[in-house]
Amino acid sequence: MVVLREGMCPGLDEDLVRDLRAADIKTVEDVVSSDIEELAQRCSVSYKALFAIRRVLLAQHTAFPVSGADLYEELLSSTAILSTGNPSLDKLLDSGLYTGEITELSGGPGSGKSQVCFGVAVHISYHLKQSVIFIDTTGGLTASRLLQMLQAETSNTEEQMEALQRIHIFRLFNIFSLLDCLYSLRSGGLQQVSVGGGSVKAVIVDSVSAVISPLLGGKQNEGMSLMIQVAGVLKTMAKDFNVAALVTNHVTRSGSGELQPGLGVSWSHIPRTRILLERVERATPVSHSSMRSATLIKSSRQPCHIKEEFDLQWGSRSKEASSGKRKLDETDSG
Ligand SMILES: Nc1ncnc2c1ncn2[C@@H]1O[C@H](COP(=O)(O)OP(=O)(O)OP(=O)(O)O)[C@@H](O)[C@H]1O
């Protein structure tokens, strides 16, 4: 409920606010729902002036309904699907990462979360020619690994350098720096990064749990509130700037011994899609040490618990990606 104040809009001066109060009109809602003609007579003000005030108050303080059709059209025009470059993950994600949404990769140590994130960054920068923000909170990102992945895609050093230029890396190791970084990206930093390169299409945070989980549990209430702030700024950034947010999370074991993503129930509502990565244990473990399984554990598009296997080795993954069907129409991503 917004209380009427002098100067809220042109024409709403001290005298009029007093007269309206005397007529029991104290809030914006009161003005909007009153009979303007009758109110104009009671307050001895012109109908035209009161009508103009009501129109401005309506524009500034109320939500306008939009039709479902308009909303759907806006969604179609603003949403892009970014292939991860990994056909197995694209299959689980129903073609790739959706802009405007948060997607989560969870898994235990060594399950390949970071390797997958590097691969996604390389694919978006090299194949889609778009910029990526990579927020590294574990210190796991190295330029040499990115270059190694790019070398598997192209032998042209100029193209490799151009792709590296489009990956913007922030290294930070606590939640306050993460929040600072996300707020500054949301308040204009994303557009600045886009200048000179492709527009930013993805923000990757590897790992979000590394900076949040130390603050949860025990008697610390602050941790939960900071986690919700991270979630809020990531969500609004994804929506307002039409970027895909990809975050990584650690895992815990449930009471029945099942692996589940960390950060608890409150966080579980934040990502729209969640994928669990695990090592594939085989009879000949050495030759298959880079095999991973990905299980869809939350999705609004696909049935949950579908599972795909893939190889973390980037060279073989690249060949697989280039020979397989491309799910992303690259021209759509701009
Ligand atoms: N250069 C490389 N080429 C191929 N595979 C690699 C390379 N470096 C690491 N790996 C594979 O990736 C695995 C580690 O994956 P990654 O660091 O992505 O795990 P993670 O899930 O991020 O783990 P953590 O939670 O501990 O950070 C290694 O066990 C190895 O199998």
The ligand as a MOL file (V3000), in Angstrom:
LIG
                    3D

  0  0  0     0  0            999 V3000
M  V30 BEGIN CTAB
M  V30 COUNTS 31 33 0 0 0
M  V30 BEGIN ATOM
M  V30 1 N 43.7110 -32.0080 -18.7810 0
M  V30 2 C 42.7970 -32.9490 -18.6100 0
M  V30 3 N 42.3870 -33.7190 -19.6270 0
M  V30 4 C 41.4620 -34.6510 -19.4500 0
M  V30 5 N 40.8650 -34.9080 -18.2840 0
M  V30 6 C 41.2310 -34.1740 -17.2530 0
M  V30 7 C 42.1830 -33.1550 -17.3530 0
M  V30 8 N 42.3290 -32.5930 -16.1540 0
M  V30 9 C 41.4890 -33.2370 -15.3450 0
M  V30 10 N 40.8360 -34.1910 -16.0050 0
M  V30 11 C 39.8390 -35.1150 -15.4660 0
M  V30 12 O 38.9460 -34.3940 -14.7260 0
M  V30 13 C 38.8480 -34.9100 -13.4100 0
M  V30 14 C 38.7120 -33.7740 -12.4110 0
M  V30 15 O 37.6090 -33.0960 -12.8110 0
M  V30 16 P 37.2040 -31.7090 -12.2160 0
M  V30 17 O 38.3700 -30.9600 -11.6770 0
M  V30 18 O 36.3750 -31.0930 -13.2600 0
M  V30 19 O 36.3290 -32.2430 -11.0230 0
M  V30 20 P 35.3360 -31.4460 -10.1310 0
M  V30 21 O 34.0730 -32.1800 -10.1740 0
M  V30 22 O 35.3540 -30.0160 -10.5150 0
M  V30 23 O 36.0520 -31.7040 -8.7470 0
M  V30 24 P 36.1860 -30.7400 -7.4860 0
M  V30 25 O 34.8300 -30.6890 -6.8610 0
M  V30 26 O 37.2010 -31.4840 -6.6690 0
M  V30 27 O 36.6750 -29.4190 -7.9930 0
M  V30 28 C 40.1100 -35.6720 -13.1850 0
M  V30 29 O 39.8610 -36.7460 -12.3300 0
M  V30 30 C 40.4810 -36.1290 -14.5700 0
M  V30 31 O 39.8520 -37.3680 -14.8220 0
M  V30 END ATOM
M  V30 BEGIN BOND
M  V30 1 1 1 2
M  V30 2 1 2 3
M  V30 3 2 2 7
M  V30 4 2 3 4
M  V30 5 1 4 5
M  V30 6 2 5 6
M  V30 7 1 6 7
M  V30 8 1 6 10
M  V30 9 1 7 8
M  V30 10 2 8 9
M  V30 11 1 9 10
M  V30 12 1 10 11
M  V30 13 1 11 12
M  V30 14 1 11 30
M  V30 15 1 12 13
M  V30 16 1 13 14
M  V30 17 1 13 28
M  V30 18 1 14 15
M  V30 19 1 15 16
M  V30 20 2 16 17
M  V30 21 1 16 18
M  V30 22 1 16 19
M  V30 23 1 19 20
M  V30 24 2 20 21
M  V30 25 1 20 22
M  V30 26 1 20 23
M  V30 27 1 23 24
M  V30 28 2 24 25
M  V30 29 1 24 26
M  V30 30 1 24 27
M  V30 31 1 28 29
M  V30 32 1 28 30
M  V30 33 1 30 31
M  V30 END BOND
M  V30 END CTAB
M  END
